[in-house]
């Protein structure tokens, strides 16, 4: 396991990505297909892989499947740090974190608890308890029903040495900037909006130096080209890639709720990997939308 502070340094500026979780015809996790896809991605430089995350359909996986995904990724990733999605209620999240650690994970991305709202002090207690349940690095995913203030992040950082990152998927730049100003170098800051390249330049102004890329799953060359330009401050190249690829992709993604995952899985299949379908209640792209994705990828292949 990579020490939490070392993982913080690794992820601070490098590109992160969410591999999809392939399913077979019986709707089981397809570890063979997952391994094949990860071996292909391992040829491209990446700071870390976040498996069983949002794009990896954590919300559709059982805890034992999450552990299976981590074990498979650890064996197939050629040494890249493996961070796993982790979530649900406090007790389940703690048990899941411990299973991920035993499977060889290097850290967890703590996704929101689900369904029920919770008060700020309850969310704070939830994060603290999960941090205390594991030796791994923990990254807060500020999103959905689980949002934290800068003051809450500061208290948690003081109490939890293994809390190393803050990832935002809310689009609330005011809170993001308050966190980055207050916490400085104590944390690594990660952009986590869906297809975050669409927001990366705006987040950079709020102190967020890197992000996770879902399209890395099927067009790693484009994802890395954008990240290279982003880090260099080459906004002209970023703008061209946004216009020529990312906005057309977003137009397909935005046609139906949940296509943030389904469109990426379609792209993975079109690059020759057996990603399988998304799990219910998500829906796969239609034949027409598949063709739209195929033409977009063909343009860049």
FENUR-V558061 format. One record per residue. N is the residue number from 1. SS is DSSP state (2 for helix, 1 for strand, 0 for the rest). PHI is phi in whole degrees, -180 to 180 (* if undefined). BURIAL is 1 if it has 9 or more other ideal C-beta (glycine too) atoms within 8 Angstrom, else 0. Layout:
[[N & SS & PHI & BURIAL] [N & SS & PHI & BURIAL]]
This chain:
[[1 & 0 & * & 0] [2 & 0 & -75 & 1] [3 & 0 & -60 & 0] [4 & 2 & -52 & 1] [5 & 2 & -67 & 0] [6 & 2 & -69 & 0] [7 & 2 & -65 & 1] [8 & 2 & -56 & 1] [9 & 2 & -65 & 0] [10 & 2 & -65 & 1] [11 & 2 & -89 & 1] [12 & 0 & -61 & 1] [13 & 0 & -129 & 0] [14 & 0 & -80 & 1] [15 & 0 & -74 & 1] [16 & 1 & -112 & 1] [17 & 1 & -147 & 1] [18 & 0 & -106 & 1] [19 & 0 & -66 & 1] [20 & 0 & -72 & 1] [21 & 0 & -104 & 1] [22 & 0 & -74 & 1] [23 & 1 & -120 & 1] [24 & 0 & -94 & 1] [25 & 0 & -66 & 0] [26 & 0 & -97 & 0] [27 & 0 & 69 & 0] [28 & 0 & -100 & 0] [29 & 1 & -62 & 1] [30 & 0 & -98 & 1] [31 & 2 & -67 & 1] [32 & 2 & -65 & 0] [33 & 2 & -66 & 1] [34 & 2 & -62 & 1] [35 & 2 & -62 & 1] [36 & 2 & -62 & 1] [37 & 2 & -65 & 1] [38 & 2 & -66 & 1] [39 & 2 & -63 & 1] [40 & 2 & -66 & 0] [41 & 2 & -64 & 1] [42 & 0 & -66 & 1] [43 & 0 & -75 & 0] [44 & 0 & -110 & 1] [45 & 0 & -70 & 0] [46 & 0 & -148 & 1] [47 & 0 & -74 & 1] [48 & 1 & -167 & 1] [49 & 1 & -109 & 1] [50 & 1 & -108 & 1] [51 & 1 & -86 & 1] [52 & 0 & 52 & 1] [53 & 0 & -94 & 1] [54 & 0 & -63 & 1] [55 & 0 & -68 & 1] [56 & 0 & -86 & 1] [57 & 0 & 62 & 1] [58 & 2 & -51 & 1] [59 & 2 & -64 & 0] [60 & 2 & -109 & 1] [61 & 0 & -99 & 1] [62 & 0 & -81 & 0] [63 & 2 & -56 & 1] [64 & 2 & -67 & 0] [65 & 2 & -68 & 1] [66 & 2 & -60 & 1] [67 & 2 & -62 & 1] [68 & 2 & -62 & 1] [69 & 2 & -64 & 1] [70 & 2 & -64 & 1] [71 & 2 & -60 & 1] [72 & 2 & -64 & 1] [73 & 2 & -64 & 1] [74 & 2 & -61 & 1] [75 & 2 & -79 & 0] [76 & 2 & -109 & 1] [77 & 0 & -93 & 1] [78 & 0 & 57 & 0] [79 & 0 & 92 & 0] [80 & 0 & -65 & 1] [81 & 1 & -58 & 1] [82 & 1 & -113 & 1] [83 & 1 & -109 & 1] [84 & 1 & -118 & 1] [85 & 1 & -63 & 1] [86 & 1 & -152 & 1] [87 & 0 & -170 & 1] [88 & 0 & 76 & 0] [89 & 0 & -66 & 0] [90 & 2 & -60 & 1] [91 & 2 & -63 & 0] [92 & 2 & -66 & 1] [93 & 2 & -63 & 1] [94 & 2 & -64 & 1] [95 & 2 & -63 & 1] [96 & 2 & -65 & 1] [97 & 2 & -60 & 1] [98 & 2 & -67 & 1] [99 & 2 & -66 & 1] [100 & 2 & -64 & 1] [101 & 2 & -63 & 1] [102 & 2 & -64 & 0] [103 & 0 & -81 & 1] [104 & 0 & 103 & 1] [105 & 0 & -66 & 1] [106 & 0 & -101 & 1] [107 & 1 & -175 & 1] [108 & 1 & -129 & 1] [109 & 1 & -102 & 1] [110 & 1 & -84 & 1] [111 & 0 & -75 & 1] [112 & 0 & -61 & 1] [113 & 0 & -67 & 1] [114 & 0 & -116 & 0] [115 & 0 & 71 & 0] [116 & 0 & -84 & 0] [117 & 0 & -73 & 0] [118 & 0 & -147 & 1] [119 & 0 & -71 & 0] [120 & 2 & -58 & 0] [121 & 2 & -70 & 0] [122 & 2 & -69 & 0] [123 & 2 & -64 & 1] [124 & 2 & -62 & 1] [125 & 2 & -64 & 1] [126 & 2 & -60 & 1] [127 & 2 & -63 & 1] [128 & 2 & -61 & 1] [129 & 2 & -65 & 1] [130 & 2 & -66 & 1] [131 & 2 & -57 & 1] [132 & 2 & -73 & 0] [133 & 0 & -87 & 1] [134 & 0 & -143 & 1] [135 & 0 & -91 & 0] [136 & 0 & -73 & 1] [137 & 1 & -66 & 1] [138 & 1 & -125 & 1] [139 & 1 & -117 & 1] [140 & 1 & -76 & 1] [141 & 1 & -105 & 1] [142 & 1 & -81 & 1] [143 & 1 & -166 & 1] [144 & 0 & 59 & 0] [145 & 0 & -83 & 1] [146 & 1 & -120 & 1] [147 & 0 & -114 & 1] [148 & 0 & -125 & 1] [149 & 0 & -91 & 1] [150 & 2 & -62 & 1] [151 & 2 & -64 & 0] [152 & 2 & -64 & 1] [153 & 2 & -60 & 1] [154 & 2 & -63 & 1] [155 & 2 & -63 & 1] [156 & 2 & -63 & 1] [157 & 2 & -65 & 1] [158 & 2 & -69 & 0] [159 & 2 & -90 & 0] [160 & 0 & -126 & 1] [161 & 0 & -59 & 0] [162 & 0 & -86 & 1] [163 & 1 & -80 & 1] [164 & 1 & -121 & 1] [165 & 1 & -148 & 1] [166 & 1 & -132 & 1] [167 & 1 & -115 & 1] [168 & 1 & -115 & 1] [169 & 0 & -127 & 1] [170 & 0 & -94 & 1] [171 & 0 & 81 & 0] [172 & 0 & -85 & 0] [173 & 2 & -62 & 1] [174 & 2 & -58 & 0] [175 & 2 & -65 & 1] [176 & 2 & -58 & 1] [177 & 2 & -67 & 1] [178 & 2 & -62 & 1] [179 & 2 & -67 & 1] [180 & 2 & -66 & 1] [181 & 2 & -69 & 1] [182 & 2 & -71 & 1] [183 & 2 & -95 & 1] [184 & 2 & 54 & 0] [185 & 2 & -81 & 0] [186 & 2 & -63 & 0] [187 & 0 & -125 & 1] [188 & 1 & -92 & 1] [189 & 1 & -116 & 1] [190 & 1 & -129 & 1] [191 & 1 & -78 & 1] [192 & 0 & -135 & 1] [193 & 0 & -73 & 1] [194 & 0 & -57 & 0] [195 & 0 & 50 & 1] [196 & 2 & -66 & 1] [197 & 2 & -54 & 1] [198 & 2 & -67 & 1] [199 & 0 & -119 & 1] [200 & 2 & -59 & 1] [201 & 2 & -66 & 1] [202 & 2 & -67 & 0] [203 & 2 & -67 & 1] [204 & 2 & -57 & 1] [205 & 0 & -67 & 0] [206 & 0 & -95 & 1] [207 & 0 & 96 & 1] [208 & 0 & -100 & 1] [209 & 0 & -91 & 0] [210 & 1 & -153 & 1] [211 & 1 & -163 & 1] [212 & 1 & -105 & 1] [213 & 1 & -119 & 1] [214 & 0 & -80 & 1] [215 & 2 & -69 & 1] [216 & 2 & -55 & 1] [217 & 2 & -55 & 1] [218 & 0 & -130 & 1] [219 & 0 & -133 & 1] [220 & 2 & -59 & 1] [221 & 2 & -63 & 0] [222 & 2 & -69 & 1] [223 & 2 & -59 & 1] [224 & 2 & -72 & 1] [225 & 2 & -64 & 1] [226 & 2 & -65 & 1] [227 & 2 & -63 & 1] [228 & 2 & -60 & 1] [229 & 2 & -66 & 1] [230 & 2 & -60 & 1] [231 & 2 & -64 & 0] [232 & 2 & -81 & 0] [233 & 0 & 73 & 0] [234 & 0 & -86 & 1] [235 & 2 & -68 & 0] [236 & 2 & -63 & 0] [237 & 2 & -68 & 1] [238 & 2 & -58 & 1] [239 & 2 & -64 & 0] [240 & 2 & -66 & 0] [241 & 2 & -67 & 1] [242 & 2 & -61 & 1] [243 & 2 & -68 & 0] [244 & 2 & -85 & 0] [245 & 2 & -125 & 1] [246 & 2 & -67 & 1] [247 & 2 & -69 & 1] [248 & 2 & -61 & 1] [249 & 2 & -63 & 1] [250 & 2 & -62 & 1] [251 & 2 & -65 & 0] [252 & 2 & -74 & 1] [253 & 2 & -57 & 1] [254 & 0 & -84 & 0] [255 & 0 & -72 & 0] [256 & 0 & -155 & 0] [257 & 0 & -58 & 0] [258 & 0 & 94 & 1] [259 & 2 & -70 & 1] [260 & 2 & -57 & 1] [261 & 2 & -91 & 1] [262 & 2 & -62 & 1] [263 & 2 & -67 & 1] [264 & 2 & -68 & 1] [265 & 2 & -62 & 1] [266 & 2 & -61 & 1] [267 & 2 & -62 & 1] [268 & 2 & -63 & 1] [269 & 2 & -61 & 1] [270 & 2 & -72 & 1] [271 & 0 & -92 & 1] [272 & 0 & 99 & 0] [273 & 0 & -113 & 1] [274 & 0 & -83 & 1] [275 & 0 & -79 & 1] [276 & 0 & 72 & 1] [277 & 0 & -82 & 0] [278 & 0 & -80 & 1] [279 & 0 & -89 & 0] [280 & 0 & -58 & 0] [281 & 0 & -92 & 0] [282 & 0 & -72 & 1] [283 & 0 & -128 & 0] [284 & 0 & -80 & 1] [285 & 0 & -63 & 1] [286 & 0 & -76 & 0] [287 & 2 & -60 & 0] [288 & 2 & -62 & 0] [289 & 2 & -72 & 1] [290 & 2 & -58 & 1] [291 & 2 & -66 & 0] [292 & 2 & -61 & 1] [293 & 2 & -64 & 1] [294 & 2 & -61 & 1] [295 & 2 & -69 & 0] [296 & 2 & -65 & 1] [297 & 2 & -68 & 1] [298 & 2 & -59 & 0] [299 & 2 & -60 & 0] [300 & 2 & -105 & 1] [301 & 0 & -68 & 0]]
